[in-house]
Amino acid sequence: MNEIFENIITRRSVRAFNQEKKVEKNTLEDIVTAGMFAPTARNRQLTQFTVVAREDLIQKLAKAIANALNLNSDYDFYKPTAIILTSCPNDSKFIKEDTSCALQNMFLYAHSIGIGSVWINQPVVCCNDPGVRKILTELGVPENHNLGGMMALGYPNQDLSERDLTRRTKAVYHL
Ligand SMILES: Cc1cc2nc3c(=O)[nH]c(=O)nc-3n(C[C@H](O)[C@H](O)[C@H](O)COP(=O)(O)O)c2cc1C
């Protein structure tokens, strides 16, 4: 099987991470580069990638989000060893499209090198809550940016050998 095709069909969301093994800086940079080479509407390349690998900052953001959305106080993004926030100027018409393409590139590249990841959507829905925005600002997300999606990542701490290779999704062909 073509290895890119195999990588695509074997990727799964990972929600348990090895706390002892951090993702190296150059690996994080490569994952971001994979995101940067995703297609963007009109090739405008407006997305900022904000990478956080400090546990205290990751959990500070999780707590602010839990506060904003009334989630349980143990909300922790599944304790990833890094997160990558994607954001675009809030007047961009293609935030979702641009950041989703970038995130998928990053999920797939991460999977290809043995790193697990999952999309976390709660930061997107409350990025303009004052408590959340304050932390986003501390992290360097521009004030005029909205979040498009967040990737939580790390070395997996879950068994990925059993994968459902069937799909409910439909395709219609006229060949
Ligand atoms: C737009 C979007 C939002 C998502 N938000 C979350 C989330 O907040 N938390 C989570 O655990 N997974 C989230 N996911 C992951 C999906 O639950 C997951 O992709 C889906 O169940 C299919 O599983 P798979 O990724 O293992 O193929 C999200 C996925 C997408 C595309």
The ligand as an ORCA input file, in Angstrom:
! r2SCAN-3c Opt
* xyz 0 1
  C     -14.156     20.216     13.954
  C     -13.731     19.117     14.889
  C     -13.833     19.331     16.257
  C     -13.410     18.342     17.146
  N     -13.417     18.612     18.487
  C     -12.968     17.667     19.348
  C     -12.883     17.961     20.736
  O     -13.176     19.063     21.185
  N     -12.462     16.985     21.568
  C     -12.107     15.732     21.088
  O     -11.733     14.872     21.889
  N     -12.126     15.445     19.771
  C     -12.549     16.371     18.893
  N     -12.547     16.119     17.548
  C     -12.089     14.794     17.060
  C     -13.253     13.912     16.608
  O     -14.016     13.490     17.721
  C     -12.667     12.698     15.855
  O     -11.920     13.139     14.741
  C     -13.761     11.750     15.378
  O     -14.391     11.145     16.489
  C     -13.215     10.656     14.473
  O     -12.208      9.926     15.124
  P     -10.735      9.799     14.536
  O     -10.120     11.170     14.517
  O     -10.042      8.866     15.487
  O     -10.835      9.233     13.155
  C     -12.940     17.092     16.653
  C     -12.847     16.893     15.278
  C     -13.216     17.902     14.399
  C     -13.056     17.691     12.914
*
